[in-house]
Amino acid sequence: MSRPLRLGLTAMLAAALSFSVAACGGGKESADGPVALSYMVWDTNQVPVMKELAAAFTKEHPDITVDVQMTPWTDYWTKLRAAVSGGAAPDVFWMNGPNIQLYADNKVIMPLSDRISAAKIDLSVYPKALIDLHTFEGKVYGLPKDFDTVGVWYNKEIFDAAGVAYPKDGWTWADFKAAAAKLTDPAKGVYAVGASITSGQEYYYNTIYQAGGQVISADGKTSGYDQPATIEGLRFWTDLIKAKQSPDLKTMTDTQPLQLFESGKLAMYWGGSWNVSEFSKNEYTKTRVNVGPLPVGVKKATIIHGVANVVATKTKHPEQAWQFVQFLGSRPAAEILGRSGPIPAYTGTQTAWASANARFQVQYLLDAVAYAVPYPISRNTAAWNEAEAKYLTQAYSGEVDVETAAKALAKDMNALLAKE
């Protein structure tokens, strides 16, 4: 799973990273001899394939071993901050979009552009959106490992019973809304979809860009929430709640949309490519659901996000750590990853992933790369993520209208961006 930072994490992340990394030990190349690298990851499901990759690397570099260190997502960033502060940062670790600028700006991670050039690595083998996501002030800080896009997962039984056609290429917002009306069945407690605010990646970021709006300007200095198109992208969801085609926020706080979908209470679930693992294992969903493309608004759009491998600035083994990251970004590594992990970022290696998940129409998720938009970030993404949670909760609960909430959000977000 390569999920980005979720709403609800506080802006203390930035404050905690304002430490001096001079306290971190090392920084000089180790003496000749065997080297043991530490590699920090956050997904238990990927530990086996990460160990397989580490073993494949060691086979090519017998003097370098890699210790894969698993820390659950809920503790990952807290533990990483503590490790960096205490001079015990892992040599190589996973990095996501919302944190890349923060860690780069604080010189916690090593810029890789010079090494990439020296190794003559062709960055065009990765989706451009991922390279852009992991670039800060003109320098690349991570080599993409995997990526994820978003689609509409749907319950075939509910669609069939309502006589609604399955999601397919070219379906529009109007088609989606017409389907939602038919799929909602109050007598059975079935809703069309869950209009959640817990993650922009799966929900409102997509509709904002489909409407022609933006979350943040290209230079990362201005909020887009006061733009009319952005407001329309948010209204897509608040209208569903008003029409009772989505549960209200209280219901979705008590029972997450994923749980509602897996119990047959939602006809559709806006989710990512990472859901293939969950839905193929879940007894209810593995035979009942499939995935289609997101509907088209003013234009096609889906949020793309992914994990990159980065090197700690103060590693004692910079050359060996870079060699490992370079290997992880290679075609052979991507082919290993694709057989039992998420979608590999290296173009042309996704066939194994598609074959491993052939029970679903995952080609829709791969095709979405062509119109994907990078996950919106800035130097301190977490700060305005908190503002999003505050104001969107007001809009989605009906406390204020969506335009009022969005403009207030834009004002606060602009103030936060000015402090970066």
TORKOL-4160 file (C-alpha; in steps of 0.2 Angstrom, whole numbers, padded with zeros to 4 digits, m for minus):
420
<pt num="1" X="0000" Y="0000" Z="0000"/>
<pt num="2" X="0007" Y="0017" Z="m0004"/>
<pt num="3" X="m0006" Y="0028" Z="0004"/>
<pt num="4" X="m0001" Y="0047" Z="0007"/>
<pt num="5" X="m0003" Y="0056" Z="0023"/>
<pt num="6" X="m0021" Y="0055" Z="0029"/>
<pt num="7" X="m0031" Y="0069" Z="0036"/>
<pt num="8" X="m0031" Y="0070" Z="0054"/>
<pt num="9" X="m0012" Y="0070" Z="0056"/>
<pt num="10" X="m0007" Y="0086" Z="0064"/>
<pt num="11" X="0005" Y="0100" Z="0059"/>
<pt num="12" X="0017" Y="0095" Z="0073"/>
<pt num="13" X="0026" Y="0085" Z="0060"/>
<pt num="14" X="0034" Y="0100" Z="0053"/>
<pt num="15" X="0038" Y="0107" Z="0070"/>
<pt num="16" X="0046" Y="0090" Z="0075"/>
<pt num="17" X="0057" Y="0091" Z="0059"/>
<pt num="18" X="0064" Y="0108" Z="0063"/>
<pt num="19" X="0078" Y="0099" Z="0072"/>
<pt num="20" X="0096" Y="0101" Z="0067"/>
<pt num="21" X="0101" Y="0085" Z="0058"/>
<pt num="22" X="0119" Y="0089" Z="0063"/>
<pt num="23" X="0116" Y="0078" Z="0078"/>
<pt num="24" X="0114" Y="0063" Z="0067"/>
<pt num="25" X="0130" Y="0052" Z="0067"/>
<pt num="26" X="0140" Y="0047" Z="0052"/>
<pt num="27" X="0140" Y="0055" Z="0035"/>
<pt num="28" X="0157" Y="0048" Z="0030"/>
<pt num="29" X="0159" Y="0032" Z="0019"/>
<pt num="30" X="0163" Y="0017" Z="0030"/>
<pt num="31" X="0179" Y="0007" Z="0028"/>
<pt num="32" X="0181" Y="m0007" Z="0016"/>
<pt num="33" X="0172" Y="m0023" Z="0021"/>
<pt num="34" X="0155" Y="m0030" Z="0024"/>
<pt num="35" X="0141" Y="m0017" Z="0025"/>
<pt num="36" X="0124" Y="m0019" Z="0033"/>
<pt num="37" X="0111" Y="m0007" Z="0028"/>
<pt num="38" X="0094" Y="m0004" Z="0037"/>
<pt num="39" X="0079" Y="m0002" Z="0026"/>
<pt num="40" X="0063" Y="0005" Z="0034"/>
<pt num="41" X="0046" Y="0001" Z="0027"/>
<pt num="42" X="0028" Y="0003" Z="0033"/>
<pt num="43" X="0017" Y="m0011" Z="0025"/>
<pt num="44" X="0017" Y="m0028" Z="0033"/>
<pt num="45" X="0010" Y="m0036" Z="0017"/>
<pt num="46" X="0025" Y="m0030" Z="0007"/>
<pt num="47" X="0038" Y="m0037" Z="0019"/>
<pt num="48" X="0040" Y="m0053" Z="0010"/>
<pt num="49" X="0043" Y="m0045" Z="m0007"/>
<pt num="50" X="0055" Y="m0032" Z="0001"/>
<pt num="51" X="0065" Y="m0046" Z="0009"/>
<pt num="52" X="0065" Y="m0055" Z="m0008"/>
<pt num="53" X="0072" Y="m0039" Z="m0016"/>
<pt num="54" X="0085" Y="m0037" Z="m0002"/>
<pt num="55" X="0091" Y="m0054" Z="m0005"/>
<pt num="56" X="0092" Y="m0051" Z="m0024"/>
<pt num="57" X="0102" Y="m0036" Z="m0021"/>
<pt num="58" X="0114" Y="m0045" Z="m0009"/>
<pt num="59" X="0116" Y="m0058" Z="m0022"/>
<pt num="60" X="0123" Y="m0045" Z="m0034"/>
<pt num="61" X="0133" Y="m0036" Z="m0020"/>
<pt num="62" X="0139" Y="m0050" Z="m0008"/>
<pt num="63" X="0147" Y="m0037" Z="0004"/>
<pt num="64" X="0131" Y="m0028" Z="0007"/>
<pt num="65" X="0116" Y="m0035" Z="0017"/>
<pt num="66" X="0100" Y="m0027" Z="0020"/>
<pt num="67" X="0089" Y="m0027" Z="0036"/>
<pt num="68" X="0071" Y="m0024" Z="0031"/>
<pt num="69" X="0063" Y="m0015" Z="0046"/>
<pt num="70" X="0044" Y="m0015" Z="0047"/>
<pt num="71" X="0036" Y="m0001" Z="0056"/>
<pt num="72" X="0016" Y="0000" Z="0055"/>
<pt num="73" X="0010" Y="0015" Z="0045"/>
<pt num="74" X="0002" Y="0022" Z="0061"/>
<pt num="75" X="0019" Y="0023" Z="0070"/>
<pt num="76" X="0030" Y="0025" Z="0055"/>
<pt num="77" X="0032" Y="0044" Z="0054"/>
<pt num="78" X="0034" Y="0046" Z="0073"/>
<pt num="79" X="0047" Y="0033" Z="0074"/>
<pt num="80" X="0056" Y="0040" Z="0059"/>
<pt num="81" X="0057" Y="0057" Z="0067"/>
<pt num="82" X="0063" Y="0050" Z="0083"/>
<pt num="83" X="0077" Y="0040" Z="0074"/>
<pt num="84" X="0083" Y="0055" Z="0064"/>
<pt num="85" X="0083" Y="0066" Z="0079"/>
<pt num="86" X="0093" Y="0053" Z="0089"/>
<pt num="87" X="0106" Y="0050" Z="0075"/>
<pt num="88" X="0099" Y="0032" Z="0071"/>
<pt num="89" X="0090" Y="0035" Z="0055"/>
<pt num="90" X="0088" Y="0020" Z="0043"/>
<pt num="91" X="0100" Y="0021" Z="0028"/>
<pt num="92" X="0086" Y="0019" Z="0016"/>
<pt num="93" X="0068" Y="0021" Z="0019"/>
<pt num="94" X="0051" Y="0024" Z="0011"/>
<pt num="95" X="0045" Y="0041" Z="0007"/>
<pt num="96" X="0028" Y="0048" Z="0002"/>
<pt num="97" X="0022" Y="0064" Z="m0007"/>
<pt num="98" X="0015" Y="0074" Z="0007"/>
<pt num="99" X="0032" Y="0072" Z="0017"/>
<pt num="100" X="0045" Y="0073" Z="0003"/>
<pt num="101" X="0047" Y="0092" Z="0003"/>
<pt num="102" X="0047" Y="0093" Z="0022"/>
<pt num="103" X="0061" Y="0080" Z="0024"/>
<pt num="104" X="0071" Y="0087" Z="0009"/>
<pt num="105" X="0070" Y="0105" Z="0015"/>
<pt num="106" X="0076" Y="0099" Z="0032"/>
<pt num="107" X="0091" Y="0090" Z="0024"/>
<pt num="108" X="0085" Y="0073" Z="0031"/>
<pt num="109" X="0086" Y="0065" Z="0014"/>
<pt num="110" X="0100" Y="0065" Z="0001"/>
<pt num="111" X="0097" Y="0074" Z="m0016"/>
<pt num="112" X="0100" Y="0061" Z="m0029"/>
<pt num="113" X="0100" Y="0071" Z="m0045"/>
<pt num="114" X="0119" Y="0070" Z="m0047"/>
<pt num="115" X="0120" Y="0052" Z="m0044"/>
<pt num="116" X="0106" Y="0049" Z="m0056"/>
<pt num="117" X="0115" Y="0058" Z="m0070"/>
<pt num="118" X="0131" Y="0049" Z="m0066"/>
<pt num="119" X="0123" Y="0032" Z="m0067"/>
<pt num="120" X="0114" Y="0038" Z="m0083"/>
<pt num="121" X="0097" Y="0033" Z="m0076"/>
<pt num="122" X="0083" Y="0037" Z="m0088"/>
<pt num="123" X="0069" Y="0045" Z="m0077"/>
<pt num="124" X="0057" Y="0044" Z="m0092"/>
<pt num="125" X="0054" Y="0025" Z="m0087"/>
<pt num="126" X="0044" Y="0031" Z="m0073"/>
<pt num="127" X="0027" Y="0041" Z="m0074"/>
<pt num="128" X="0032" Y="0060" Z="m0075"/>
<pt num="129" X="0019" Y="0064" Z="m0061"/>
<pt num="130" X="0029" Y="0053" Z="m0049"/>
<pt num="131" X="0046" Y="0061" Z="m0053"/>
<pt num="132" X="0038" Y="0078" Z="m0051"/>
<pt num="133" X="0031" Y="0072" Z="m0034"/>
<pt num="134" X="0048" Y="0068" Z="m0027"/>
<pt num="135" X="0057" Y="0083" Z="m0034"/>
<pt num="136" X="0061" Y="0098" Z="m0023"/>
<pt num="137" X="0069" Y="0114" Z="m0029"/>
<pt num="138" X="0074" Y="0106" Z="m0045"/>
<pt num="139" X="0082" Y="0091" Z="m0037"/>
<pt num="140" X="0076" Y="0073" Z="m0037"/>
<pt num="141" X="0076" Y="0065" Z="m0019"/>
<pt num="142" X="0069" Y="0048" Z="m0022"/>
<pt num="143" X="0067" Y="0035" Z="m0035"/>
<pt num="144" X="0049" Y="0029" Z="m0038"/>
<pt num="145" X="0046" Y="0011" Z="m0031"/>
<pt num="146" X="0027" Y="0010" Z="m0035"/>
<pt num="147" X="0012" Y="0020" Z="m0039"/>
<pt num="148" X="m0007" Y="0019" Z="m0036"/>
<pt num="149" X="m0022" Y="0027" Z="m0045"/>
<pt num="150" X="m0040" Y="0028" Z="m0041"/>
<pt num="151" X="m0055" Y="0020" Z="m0048"/>
<pt num="152" X="m0074" Y="0016" Z="m0044"/>
<pt num="153" X="m0075" Y="m0001" Z="m0036"/>
<pt num="154" X="m0093" Y="m0008" Z="m0038"/>
<pt num="155" X="m0104" Y="m0022" Z="m0031"/>
<pt num="156" X="m0110" Y="m0031" Z="m0046"/>
<pt num="157" X="m0125" Y="m0039" Z="m0037"/>
<pt num="158" X="m0132" Y="m0022" Z="m0032"/>
<pt num="159" X="m0129" Y="m0015" Z="m0049"/>
<pt num="160" X="m0138" Y="m0030" Z="m0057"/>
<pt num="161" X="m0153" Y="m0029" Z="m0045"/>
<pt num="162" X="m0155" Y="m0011" Z="m0049"/>
<pt num="163" X="m0153" Y="m0014" Z="m0068"/>
<pt num="164" X="m0138" Y="m0001" Z="m0069"/>
<pt num="165" X="m0124" Y="m0003" Z="m0081"/>
<pt num="166" X="m0107" Y="m0006" Z="m0074"/>
<pt num="167" X="m0094" Y="0009" Z="m0074"/>
<pt num="168" X="m0085" Y="0010" Z="m0091"/>
<pt num="169" X="m0074" Y="0021" Z="m0101"/>
<pt num="170" X="m0082" Y="0037" Z="m0105"/>
<pt num="171" X="m0096" Y="0038" Z="m0092"/>
<pt num="172" X="m0099" Y="0055" Z="m0085"/>
<pt num="173" X="m0103" Y="0064" Z="m0069"/>
<pt num="174" X="m0121" Y="0064" Z="m0075"/>
<pt num="175" X="m0121" Y="0045" Z="m0078"/>
<pt num="176" X="m0113" Y="0043" Z="m0060"/>
<pt num="177" X="m0127" Y="0053" Z="m0053"/>
<pt num="178" X="m0141" Y="0044" Z="m0062"/>
<pt num="179" X="m0134" Y="0028" Z="m0057"/>
<pt num="180" X="m0132" Y="0034" Z="m0039"/>
<pt num="181" X="m0151" Y="0038" Z="m0038"/>
<pt num="182" X="m0155" Y="0020" Z="m0044"/>
<pt num="183" X="m0143" Y="0011" Z="m0033"/>
<pt num="184" X="m0149" Y="0019" Z="m0017"/>
<pt num="185" X="m0161" Y="0008" Z="m0007"/>
<pt num="186" X="m0167" Y="0016" Z="0009"/>
<pt num="187" X="m0177" Y="0001" Z="0014"/>
<pt num="188" X="m0162" Y="m0011" Z="0013"/>
<pt num="189" X="m0150" Y="0002" Z="0021"/>
<pt num="190" X="m0140" Y="0003" Z="0004"/>
<pt num="191" X="m0132" Y="0019" Z="m0001"/>
<pt num="192" X="m0124" Y="0022" Z="m0018"/>
<pt num="193" X="m0107" Y="0028" Z="m0012"/>
<pt num="194" X="m0099" Y="0035" Z="0004"/>
<pt num="195" X="m0094" Y="0053" Z="0002"/>
<pt num="196" X="m0080" Y="0053" Z="0014"/>
<pt num="197" X="m0068" Y="0067" Z="0019"/>
<pt num="198" X="m0055" Y="0055" Z="0027"/>
<pt num="199" X="m0044" Y="0055" Z="0011"/>
<pt num="200" X="m0043" Y="0068" Z="m0003"/>
<pt num="201" X="m0034" Y="0055" Z="m0013"/>
<pt num="202" X="m0048" Y="0043" Z="m0016"/>
<pt num="203" X="m0062" Y="0056" Z="m0015"/>
<pt num="204" X="m0063" Y="0075" Z="m0017"/>
<pt num="205" X="m0046" Y="0078" Z="m0025"/>
<pt num="206" X="m0051" Y="0068" Z="m0040"/>
<pt num="207" X="m0067" Y="0078" Z="m0042"/>
<pt num="208" X="m0059" Y="0094" Z="m0040"/>
<pt num="209" X="m0047" Y="0091" Z="m0054"/>
<pt num="210" X="m0061" Y="0083" Z="m0065"/>
<pt num="211" X="m0071" Y="0099" Z="m0063"/>
<pt num="212" X="m0056" Y="0109" Z="m0069"/>
<pt num="213" X="m0051" Y="0116" Z="m0052"/>
<pt num="214" X="m0035" Y="0114" Z="m0041"/>
<pt num="215" X="m0031" Y="0111" Z="m0023"/>
<pt num="216" X="m0014" Y="0121" Z="m0024"/>
<pt num="217" X="m0005" Y="0131" Z="m0037"/>
<pt num="218" X="0009" Y="0123" Z="m0047"/>
<pt num="219" X="0022" Y="0134" Z="m0037"/>
<pt num="220" X="0014" Y="0128" Z="m0021"/>
<pt num="221" X="0011" Y="0145" Z="m0014"/>
<pt num="222" X="m0008" Y="0148" Z="m0017"/>
<pt num="223" X="m0024" Y="0138" Z="m0012"/>
<pt num="224" X="m0036" Y="0133" Z="m0026"/>
<pt num="225" X="m0051" Y="0131" Z="m0014"/>
<pt num="226" X="m0059" Y="0147" Z="m0018"/>
<pt num="227" X="m0060" Y="0144" Z="m0037"/>
<pt num="228" X="m0077" Y="0141" Z="m0043"/>
<pt num="229" X="m0072" Y="0124" Z="m0052"/>
<pt num="230" X="m0064" Y="0118" Z="m0036"/>
<pt num="231" X="m0080" Y="0122" Z="m0026"/>
<pt num="232" X="m0090" Y="0112" Z="m0039"/>
<pt num="233" X="m0078" Y="0097" Z="m0036"/>
<pt num="234" X="m0083" Y="0098" Z="m0018"/>
<pt num="235" X="m0101" Y="0100" Z="m0022"/>
<pt num="236" X="m0101" Y="0084" Z="m0031"/>
<pt num="237" X="m0100" Y="0075" Z="m0014"/>
<pt num="238" X="m0110" Y="0087" Z="m0003"/>
<pt num="239" X="m0125" Y="0084" Z="m0016"/>
<pt num="240" X="m0124" Y="0066" Z="m0013"/>
<pt num="241" X="m0125" Y="0068" Z="0006"/>
<pt num="242" X="m0140" Y="0080" Z="0004"/>
<pt num="243" X="m0149" Y="0067" Z="m0008"/>
<pt num="244" X="m0146" Y="0054" Z="0005"/>
<pt num="245" X="m0137" Y="0044" Z="m0008"/>
<pt num="246" X="m0122" Y="0044" Z="0004"/>
<pt num="247" X="m0122" Y="0040" Z="0022"/>
<pt num="248" X="m0120" Y="0056" Z="0033"/>
<pt num="249" X="m0103" Y="0060" Z="0042"/>
<pt num="250" X="m0108" Y="0052" Z="0058"/>
<pt num="251" X="m0113" Y="0036" Z="0050"/>
<pt num="252" X="m0096" Y="0035" Z="0041"/>
<pt num="253" X="m0087" Y="0040" Z="0057"/>
<pt num="254" X="m0094" Y="0025" Z="0066"/>
<pt num="255" X="m0092" Y="0013" Z="0051"/>
<pt num="256" X="m0079" Y="0018" Z="0038"/>
<pt num="257" X="m0085" Y="0017" Z="0020"/>
<pt num="258" X="m0073" Y="0002" Z="0017"/>
<pt num="259" X="m0083" Y="m0008" Z="0030"/>
<pt num="260" X="m0099" Y="m0002" Z="0023"/>
<pt num="261" X="m0094" Y="m0008" Z="0006"/>
<pt num="262" X="m0088" Y="m0024" Z="0012"/>
<pt num="263" X="m0104" Y="m0028" Z="0020"/>
<pt num="264" X="m0115" Y="m0024" Z="0005"/>
<pt num="265" X="m0121" Y="m0007" Z="0011"/>
<pt num="266" X="m0113" Y="0003" Z="m0002"/>
<pt num="267" X="m0115" Y="0000" Z="m0021"/>
<pt num="268" X="m0099" Y="0009" Z="m0025"/>
<pt num="269" X="m0082" Y="0013" Z="m0016"/>
<pt num="270" X="m0070" Y="0026" Z="m0023"/>
<pt num="271" X="m0054" Y="0017" Z="m0019"/>
<pt num="272" X="m0036" Y="0014" Z="m0025"/>
<pt num="273" X="m0026" Y="0001" Z="m0034"/>
<pt num="274" X="m0020" Y="m0005" Z="m0017"/>
<pt num="275" X="m0038" Y="m0011" Z="m0013"/>
<pt num="276" X="m0035" Y="m0026" Z="m0025"/>
<pt num="277" X="m0026" Y="m0036" Z="m0010"/>
<pt num="278" X="m0040" Y="m0032" Z="0002"/>
<pt num="279" X="m0055" Y="m0036" Z="m0010"/>
<pt num="280" X="m0047" Y="m0052" Z="m0016"/>
<pt num="281" X="m0045" Y="m0058" Z="0002"/>
<pt num="282" X="m0062" Y="m0052" Z="0009"/>
<pt num="283" X="m0075" Y="m0066" Z="0008"/>
<pt num="284" X="m0089" Y="m0054" Z="0003"/>
<pt num="285" X="m0080" Y="m0044" Z="m0010"/>
<pt num="286" X="m0069" Y="m0057" Z="m0019"/>
<pt num="287" X="m0083" Y="m0063" Z="m0030"/>
<pt num="288" X="m0095" Y="m0048" Z="m0029"/>
<pt num="289" X="m0085" Y="m0033" Z="m0034"/>
<pt num="290" X="m0075" Y="m0026" Z="m0049"/>
<pt num="291" X="m0067" Y="m0010" Z="m0053"/>
<pt num="292" X="m0070" Y="0003" Z="m0067"/>
<pt num="293" X="m0064" Y="0020" Z="m0071"/>
<pt num="294" X="m0068" Y="0036" Z="m0062"/>
<pt num="295" X="m0082" Y="0046" Z="m0071"/>
<pt num="296" X="m0077" Y="0061" Z="m0082"/>
<pt num="297" X="m0082" Y="0079" Z="m0077"/>
<pt num="298" X="m0076" Y="0093" Z="m0087"/>
<pt num="299" X="m0061" Y="0082" Z="m0090"/>
<pt num="300" X="m0053" Y="0065" Z="m0085"/>
<pt num="301" X="m0043" Y="0065" Z="m0069"/>
<pt num="302" X="m0037" Y="0054" Z="m0056"/>
<pt num="303" X="m0024" Y="0057" Z="m0042"/>
<pt num="304" X="m0008" Y="0047" Z="m0044"/>
<pt num="305" X="0003" Y="0044" Z="m0029"/>
<pt num="306" X="0017" Y="0032" Z="m0025"/>
<pt num="307" X="0031" Y="0027" Z="m0014"/>
<pt num="308" X="0049" Y="0032" Z="m0017"/>
<pt num="309" X="0065" Y="0025" Z="m0010"/>
<pt num="310" X="0076" Y="0038" Z="m0002"/>
<pt num="311" X="0093" Y="0039" Z="0006"/>
<pt num="312" X="0096" Y="0047" Z="0023"/>
<pt num="313" X="0108" Y="0062" Z="0022"/>
<pt num="314" X="0118" Y="0056" Z="0037"/>
<pt num="315" X="0120" Y="0037" Z="0032"/>
<pt num="316" X="0137" Y="0030" Z="0036"/>
<pt num="317" X="0136" Y="0021" Z="0019"/>
<pt num="318" X="0130" Y="0033" Z="0006"/>
<pt num="319" X="0138" Y="0024" Z="m0009"/>
<pt num="320" X="0130" Y="0007" Z="m0004"/>
<pt num="321" X="0114" Y="0015" Z="0001"/>
<pt num="322" X="0113" Y="0023" Z="m0016"/>
<pt num="323" X="0117" Y="0006" Z="m0025"/>
<pt num="324" X="0103" Y="m0002" Z="m0016"/>
<pt num="325" X="0091" Y="0012" Z="m0021"/>
<pt num="326" X="0097" Y="0011" Z="m0038"/>
<pt num="327" X="0093" Y="m0007" Z="m0038"/>
<pt num="328" X="0076" Y="m0005" Z="m0031"/>
<pt num="329" X="0072" Y="0007" Z="m0045"/>
<pt num="330" X="0078" Y="m0005" Z="m0059"/>
<pt num="331" X="0068" Y="m0016" Z="m0071"/>
<pt num="332" X="0073" Y="m0032" Z="m0063"/>
<pt num="333" X="0067" Y="m0026" Z="m0046"/>
<pt num="334" X="0051" Y="m0019" Z="m0053"/>
<pt num="335" X="0047" Y="m0036" Z="m0061"/>
<pt num="336" X="0049" Y="m0045" Z="m0044"/>
<pt num="337" X="0039" Y="m0032" Z="m0035"/>
<pt num="338" X="0025" Y="m0033" Z="m0048"/>
<pt num="339" X="0022" Y="m0052" Z="m0045"/>
<pt num="340" X="0017" Y="m0050" Z="m0027"/>
<pt num="341" X="0017" Y="m0031" Z="m0022"/>
<pt num="342" X="0009" Y="m0015" Z="m0028"/>
<pt num="343" X="0010" Y="m0008" Z="m0046"/>
<pt num="344" X="0028" Y="m0006" Z="m0050"/>
<pt num="345" X="0033" Y="0011" Z="m0056"/>
<pt num="346" X="0045" Y="0006" Z="m0069"/>
<pt num="347" X="0035" Y="0007" Z="m0086"/>
<pt num="348" X="0033" Y="m0009" Z="m0095"/>
<pt num="349" X="0034" Y="m0020" Z="m0079"/>
<pt num="350" X="0015" Y="m0019" Z="m0074"/>
<pt num="351" X="0010" Y="m0035" Z="m0083"/>
<pt num="352" X="0015" Y="m0046" Z="m0069"/>
<pt num="353" X="0004" Y="m0036" Z="m0057"/>
<pt num="354" X="m0011" Y="m0036" Z="m0069"/>
<pt num="355" X="m0009" Y="m0055" Z="m0071"/>
<pt num="356" X="m0008" Y="m0057" Z="m0052"/>
<pt num="357" X="m0024" Y="m0047" Z="m0050"/>
<pt num="358" X="m0034" Y="m0054" Z="m0065"/>
<pt num="359" X="m0050" Y="m0057" Z="m0056"/>
<pt num="360" X="m0053" Y="m0038" Z="m0057"/>
<pt num="361" X="m0052" Y="m0026" Z="m0072"/>
<pt num="362" X="m0037" Y="m0018" Z="m0066"/>
<pt num="363" X="m0032" Y="m0012" Z="m0083"/>
<pt num="364" X="m0043" Y="0003" Z="m0080"/>
<pt num="365" X="m0031" Y="0008" Z="m0065"/>
<pt num="366" X="m0016" Y="0006" Z="m0076"/>
<pt num="367" X="m0024" Y="0016" Z="m0090"/>
<pt num="368" X="m0027" Y="0030" Z="m0078"/>
<pt num="369" X="m0009" Y="0035" Z="m0078"/>
<pt num="370" X="m0012" Y="0044" Z="m0094"/>
<pt num="371" X="m0023" Y="0057" Z="m0086"/>
<pt num="372" X="m0017" Y="0056" Z="m0068"/>
<pt num="373" X="m0013" Y="0072" Z="m0058"/>
<pt num="374" X="0000" Y="0072" Z="m0045"/>
<pt num="375" X="m0005" Y="0071" Z="m0026"/>
<pt num="376" X="m0006" Y="0090" Z="m0021"/>
<pt num="377" X="0008" Y="0094" Z="m0009"/>
<pt num="378" X="0019" Y="0108" Z="m0002"/>
<pt num="379" X="0033" Y="0110" Z="0011"/>
<pt num="380" X="0021" Y="0107" Z="0025"/>
<pt num="381" X="0006" Y="0098" Z="0018"/>
<pt num="382" X="0001" Y="0092" Z="0035"/>
<pt num="383" X="m0004" Y="0109" Z="0041"/>
<pt num="384" X="m0016" Y="0113" Z="0028"/>
<pt num="385" X="m0023" Y="0095" Z="0028"/>
<pt num="386" X="m0029" Y="0099" Z="0046"/>
<pt num="387" X="m0038" Y="0115" Z="0039"/>
<pt num="388" X="m0046" Y="0104" Z="0025"/>
<pt num="389" X="m0053" Y="0092" Z="0039"/>
<pt num="390" X="m0059" Y="0107" Z="0049"/>
<pt num="391" X="m0069" Y="0116" Z="0035"/>
<pt num="392" X="m0074" Y="0101" Z="0024"/>
<pt num="393" X="m0082" Y="0093" Z="0040"/>
<pt num="394" X="m0093" Y="0109" Z="0041"/>
<pt num="395" X="m0098" Y="0108" Z="0023"/>
<pt num="396" X="m0101" Y="0089" Z="0023"/>
<pt num="397" X="m0111" Y="0090" Z="0039"/>
<pt num="398" X="m0122" Y="0104" Z="0032"/>
<pt num="399" X="m0116" Y="0116" Z="0045"/>
<pt num="400" X="m0112" Y="0129" Z="0032"/>
<pt num="401" X="m0114" Y="0129" Z="0013"/>
<pt num="402" X="m0099" Y="0122" Z="0003"/>
<pt num="403" X="m0094" Y="0138" Z="m0005"/>
<pt num="404" X="m0093" Y="0147" Z="0012"/>
<pt num="405" X="m0082" Y="0133" Z="0019"/>
<pt num="406" X="m0071" Y="0132" Z="0003"/>
<pt num="407" X="m0067" Y="0150" Z="0004"/>
<pt num="408" X="m0064" Y="0150" Z="0022"/>
<pt num="409" X="m0052" Y="0135" Z="0019"/>
<pt num="410" X="m0043" Y="0145" Z="0005"/>
<pt num="411" X="m0040" Y="0160" Z="0017"/>
<pt num="412" X="m0033" Y="0149" Z="0031"/>
<pt num="413" X="m0023" Y="0138" Z="0018"/>
<pt num="414" X="m0015" Y="0154" Z="0010"/>
<pt num="415" X="m0010" Y="0160" Z="0027"/>
<pt num="416" X="m0002" Y="0143" Z="0031"/>
<pt num="417" X="0007" Y="0142" Z="0014"/>
<pt num="418" X="0014" Y="0160" Z="0017"/>
<pt num="419" X="0023" Y="0153" Z="0032"/>
<pt num="420" X="0032" Y="0139" Z="0023"/>
